[in-house]
C-alpha cells in the first residue's frame, strides 16, 4: 500500500497500491469495518468504471493487478 487517506470528495477512503513487479499479481484487501461500496478510480479519484467492485461478505476485495501498475480504490465504509 502506498497511500491511505480521506477522499477529496465524499465520505470515503482512498487506498492506493503499486505492483512493483513486471508480472501480474493477485491480492486481497480486507477491512475491519464494513465496506459498503468499492470503486476503481484513477489517480485524480475519478471513477474508471461505473460498476462497483465485488466485496465479499467477509469485507474483502480480491484484485488482479497488471505489472508496474498503480491501483486506486475508493472505499465507502
Number of C-alpha atoms within 10 A of each C-alpha: 11 10 10 13 11 13 16 11 9 9 11 18 18 21 19 18 15 16 18 13 11 10 12 13 13 11 10 10 11 15 13 9 9 15 19 10 14 20 21 21 18 16 14 8 16 13 16 14 11 9 10 13 17 14 17 11 9 12 15 16 17 13 14 12 16 17 14 13 15 16 20 25 23 26 21 16 14
